[in-house]
Amino acid sequence: MTLLFKRRFIPQILAGEKTQTRRPARPQVKEGGTYQLRAGYAPTGHRITVERLFTQRLGEVGPEEAAREGFGSVEEFAAAWVGIYGFWSPEQAVYVVEFRLEGGHRNV
């Protein structure tokens, strides 16, 4: 079990700027589980621990959640979501994974 991330998000995770991810399908992770941090299928040599897993509607994403996703605004997050998944529906229920980088933040 693991979470795969786009390569562009790895520096934000390592810097502690991205501590949440949202997915349209339930990720195969468990609260309290520790997983390899992967950029696509390539391991990065770092690990993350899932602190919380819950559902939320996309329309409920506010500025604080967008910042925890590593974006400067909800609009930036929504644009990235559309770029990855093809559409934005405020009523769509998604899975939210809150995580922490094991060993603390790294300078990149």
N, C-alpha and C positions, 0 to 999 in steps of 0.2 A: 504494500500500500504506500502511496506517495502522492504528493501534489506536484504537478508540472507547472512551471511558470515560463512565460515568454522571456527570452534572454534579456530584453530591455529592462525588466523589472528587478533583476538580480542585484544591481548596484543599490537600488532603493531599499531592498530588503537588508542587504549587508550594512547599510548606513542607518537602519532603524527607521526609515521614512515610510516604509510599507509594512503594516502589521496586520492587514486584513486582505482577504481575497473573496470575491463572490463568484459563484458558479451556478449555471442553470440546472445542473444535475448534481445529485448528492455525491460529494467526493468520498473516496474510500479511505477516510481517516477517522480517528476517534479522538475525543477530548482526552488530553493527557498523553496522547501518543507522540513519539518523536520520530521524525522522518528525514530522509536525505533531502536537501534542497537541490532541486534539479532545474536546469535550464533546458526545456524540452526534455529529452531523455538523457541528457548528459549530466552526471553528478557534478556538483560544484565543490565538494569537499566540506560543505557546511551542513548543519542539521537545524531543523526547526521543530518546535513543540507546539502542538495545537492546544490552545487554552480554552477555546469555546467554539461550538458549532451550533448554529441556529438558522432559522429561516426568516426572511424579510422580503417585503415587496420592493422592487426597484424604485418605485416612487417615494419610498420612505428614506432613501439615501439623502442625507443632508451634508452640509459643509464638513462636519467633523468626520463622518464616515468616508467622504471623498478624500479627505486628507490622510486618513488611515490606510486608504487604498493607494496613496502615493500621488494624488492629484491635487492641483491648486483650487479646483472648484468642482461642483456637481456637473457642470457642463463639460468640463474636460473628461471627467470619469464617464459620462454618458457617451461622449464621442469615442472614447477608447472601447467601451462596451460594444457599440455599434460596429467598430472596426474589427472586433474579434468575433462577435456573435451574429452580426448582420442586422439587428433591429433592437429598438428600445421600446419596451412596453411597461409603463409605470405599475400596472397591475400584476406583472409577472413575479411569481414567488421564486426567490433564489436562495441558495445556501451561502451563509456567511461563515468563513473560517477565520477566527482570530488566532494569531500565532506569534511566537517570539523566536528570535534567533538564539540558538544555544551558544553560550559563551559570550553573549553580549554583542554589541555593535562592532563592526569592523570598519576601518578606514579603507576606502577603495579609490 
